[in-house]
Amino acid sequence: MRSISPIAIIPKEFYLQDPVKLAPKLLGKIFVRKFGEIFLTGKIVEVEAYRGEDDEAAHTYKGKTKRNEVMYREGGFLYVYFTYGMHFCANIVCGKENEGSAILIRAVEPIDGIDIMIMNRFGKTKVSSIQRKNLTNGPAKFCHAFAIERKDNGLELTKEPIFLLNGEKILKKEIVTTTRIGIKKSADLPWRFYIKDNSYVSKK
């Protein structure tokens, strides 16, 4: 993928939706990251919604801080945070300004620039079949492969270097809905969505 017309980039209006409604619509969309002169791309296959106003698991549940400020912007920004002292996770801010909502990208299916993703993740080009399968099947793995770091926090998703494109339409019957992973509060909310039978989903 050498060049992309700005017209093809998903517009800001798409992101101005409630996170629970928007999250399943993100499945099948193409996440694009310009890396040097090429584009790294992957199909979004797993997401989790976080709604600040009534979600104890959201970073914004207790109010605005320096860390979560980006989540209070209107939809269409990338919110990147550091976790466990070693990993970055990337979220798509959504909804209206000051709502504090975002959608965590849990996993993508690699499309273009796979060799670079492998180098980013493992520091070498030759890897085992197991390593290749585990390239982007988790939020931290995805960020590592796509070289997403703290400096990307707050980027607008309507222009380079990071943006989304429309991909294949995922039918409702192909979407699995479950509770979210790795949280203790608001753990009963069914706000995790993934593409059924996709091999890059982090956990079936």
C-alpha positions in Angstrom: 0.0 0.0 0.0 2.0 3.0 -1.3 -0.5 5.9 -1.1 -3.9 6.5 0.3 -6.4 9.2 -0.8 -7.5 11.5 2.1 -11.0 10.9 0.8 -10.8 7.3 1.8 -10.1 8.0 5.4 -13.0 7.5 7.7 -14.4 11.0 8.7 -14.6 12.4 12.2 -18.4 12.1 12.3 -18.1 8.3 12.4 -16.5 8.5 15.9 -19.1 10.8 17.4 -21.1 7.8 18.7 -21.8 6.0 22.0 -18.9 3.6 22.6 -21.1 0.5 22.9 -22.8 1.2 19.6 -19.6 2.2 17.8 -17.4 -0.7 19.0 -19.0 -3.5 16.9 -18.9 -1.1 13.9 -15.1 -1.0 14.2 -14.8 -4.7 13.5 -13.6 -5.1 9.9 -12.2 -1.6 9.7 -8.6 -1.2 8.6 -6.2 0.3 11.0 -3.4 2.2 9.2 -0.1 3.4 10.5 2.4 5.2 8.3 5.8 3.9 9.2 8.5 5.7 7.3 7.5 5.6 3.6 5.2 2.6 3.9 1.9 1.8 5.6 1.4 -0.9 8.2 -2.2 -2.1 8.0 -4.4 -4.6 9.9 -8.1 -5.5 10.1 -9.6 -4.8 13.5 -11.0 -8.1 14.9 -11.5 -7.5 18.6 -12.5 -4.4 20.7 -13.8 -3.4 24.1 -16.0 -0.4 24.9 -15.4 1.9 27.9 -18.0 4.4 28.8 -16.8 6.9 31.4 -20.1 8.1 32.9 -21.3 4.7 34.2 -18.3 2.4 33.8 -16.1 1.7 36.8 -13.5 0.1 34.5 -13.0 3.3 32.4 -10.0 5.5 33.1 -12.4 8.4 33.3 -14.7 7.0 35.9 -13.2 9.2 38.7 -12.7 12.3 36.6 -10.2 14.1 34.4 -6.4 13.7 35.0 -3.3 14.4 33.0 -3.2 10.8 32.0 -6.8 10.5 30.6 -7.2 14.1 29.2 -7.4 12.8 25.6 -10.4 10.7 26.5 -12.4 13.8 27.2 -12.0 15.2 23.7 -14.7 14.6 21.1 -14.5 11.4 19.1 -11.7 10.9 16.6 -8.5 10.8 18.6 -6.1 8.1 19.6 -5.7 7.5 23.4 -2.5 5.6 24.3 -1.7 4.6 27.8 1.2 2.7 29.5 0.3 -0.3 31.6 2.0 -2.8 33.9 5.2 -0.8 33.5 6.0 -2.3 30.2 3.2 -2.1 27.6 1.2 0.4 25.6 -2.4 0.0 24.7 -4.3 2.0 22.1 -7.9 3.3 22.2 -10.2 5.1 19.9 -11.8 8.1 21.6 -15.5 8.3 20.8 -18.7 10.2 21.6 -19.1 13.9 22.4 -16.6 16.2 24.1 -16.3 15.6 27.9 -18.1 12.2 27.8 -14.8 10.4 28.6 -15.5 7.3 26.4 -13.1 5.2 24.3 -12.8 1.8 22.6 -9.8 -0.4 23.3 -8.3 -2.1 20.2 -7.6 -5.6 21.5 -6.5 -7.4 18.3 -6.0 -6.9 14.6 -5.3 -9.3 11.7 -2.1 -8.1 9.9 -2.4 -7.2 6.2 0.4 -5.0 4.9 3.9 -4.5 6.3 4.0 -7.8 8.2 7.8 -8.1 8.0 8.2 -4.8 9.7 5.6 -5.7 12.3 7.6 -8.9 13.0 10.8 -6.8 13.3 9.1 -4.4 15.7 7.8 -7.2 17.9 10.7 -9.6 17.9 13.8 -7.7 16.7 14.3 -10.2 13.8 12.8 -11.2 10.5 12.7 -14.9 10.9 10.3 -16.2 13.5 8.4 -19.4 14.3 4.9 -20.1 13.1 3.7 -19.7 16.7 5.3 -16.2 16.9 3.8 -15.2 13.6 0.4 -16.3 14.9 0.8 -14.3 18.0 2.0 -11.2 16.2 -1.0 -8.9 16.9 -3.5 -11.0 19.0 -3.6 -8.8 22.0 -3.7 -5.0 22.8 0.0 -4.7 23.8 1.2 -7.0 21.0 -0.8 -4.9 18.5 0.8 -1.7 19.7 4.3 -3.2 19.7 3.9 -4.5 16.1 2.5 -1.1 14.9 5.2 0.9 16.9 2.5 2.8 18.8 4.0 4.5 21.8 3.3 7.4 24.2 4.2 10.0 21.5 1.1 8.9 19.5 -1.3 9.8 22.3 -3.7 12.5 21.1 -3.2 12.0 17.4 -6.2 12.8 15.2 -7.5 9.8 13.4 -8.6 11.7 10.3 -5.1 12.2 8.8 -1.6 10.6 8.7 0.2 9.0 10.4 -2.6 7.0 12.0 -6.1 6.6 10.6 -8.9 4.1 9.7 -10.3 2.9 6.4 -13.4 1.1 5.6 -12.9 -2.7 5.2 -15.2 -5.6 4.8 -18.6 -5.4 6.3 -19.0 -7.7 9.3 -22.5 -9.2 9.6 -24.2 -9.2 12.9 -24.2 -13.0 13.0 -20.4 -13.0 12.7 -19.9 -10.8 15.8 -19.5 -12.4 19.2 -20.4 -10.3 22.3 -18.9 -11.1 25.7 -17.8 -9.5 29.0 -14.5 -7.7 29.0 -11.2 -9.2 29.9 -8.8 -8.5 32.8 -11.0 -6.2 34.8 -12.6 -6.5 38.2 -15.0 -3.5 38.2 -18.0 -3.4 35.9 -16.9 -6.8 34.9 -20.5 -8.0 34.1 -21.0 -5.5 31.2 -21.1 -7.3 27.8 -19.0 -4.7 26.0 -16.4 -6.8 24.3 -16.9 -7.6 20.6 -14.9 -9.8 18.3 -15.2 -11.5 14.9 -16.3 -15.1 15.2 -13.6 -17.7 14.3 -10.9 -15.1 13.6 -7.5 -16.6 14.5 -6.1 -13.3 15.7 -8.7 -12.8 18.5 -6.8 -12.7 21.8 -9.1 -15.0 23.7 -12.1 -17.0 22.5 
